[in-house]
Amino acid sequence: MQEEITNGIVAVVKFIAYYIIWSFVLFNLGRASLLVITLGQYPRGHDAQRHVNQISLVGILVLVLAWSAVAIYNNTLGVHA
């Protein structure tokens, strides 16, 4: 009985974490990046609702690029400082 309750709580926490990270943080980061790159043309209106996963993927790519830029800076320029 206690194991079932624990499994249920873990499932709820996983769902909430997924929803917050994927559907909110990464989506908005990707959407803001795409709006900047396309000068406000995409994604707007129904395009934002239809392409949630693709926009969230752009958010992941932005995070990876930012992390890579910091890593490159730290390994090249930051060592000599």
N, C-alpha and C positions, 0 to 999 in steps of 0.2 A: 504494500500500500504506500509506504513512504517513498519507495523507488519510483512509483508511478507519478507521485506528486512532484518529485524532484525532476523527473523527465519532462513533465508538463511545464514546470517553471523554466527549465533550460530551453525548451522549445520557444516559449514566449520571449525570453531574453534574446535568443538568436533572431527571432522575427523582428523584434524592436531594433536591435543593432543593425540588421540588414536594412530595414526601412529607413532608419536615421542616416546611415552611412551612404547607402547606394541611392536611395530615392530622394534624399535631401541634400547632403553635402556634395557628393560627386555630381549629381544632376545640376545643381546650381553653379558649381564651379565650371562644369562643361558648358552650360548655357551661357554664362557670363563670358567665357573665353570665345565661344562661337559668335556671340553678339559683337565682341570687340573685333574679331578677325573679319567678319562679314559686314562690318559697319552698321550693325543693327538690322540686317536683313533676315537672318536665320538664327535661331528658331523663334518664330512668332506665331501666336494663335494656335491653331490645331497641329502645326508641325511639332511644337514642343510636347504635346500630348501623345502624338503618334510615334515619336522617335526617342522615347525615354531612355532605352538601353543604349542607343548610339550616343546620345548626349552624355550619359553617365560614363561611357567609355572614353569620351574626350576628356572628361574630368580626371579619369585615371591617368591618361596620357599627360595631361598638364602637371599632375603631381609627380609623375616619373621624370618628366623633363626638368622640373624645378629641383628635384632631388639630385638628378644627374649634374645639373649646373653647379649646385653647391658642392657635390663630391669632386667635380673637376677643379673647381676653384680651390678647394682645400688641398688637393693633391698637387697642384701646380703652383699657384700664386701664394697660397696661404702658408706653405712650408717655409718660405724665405722671410716671412714677416716676423 
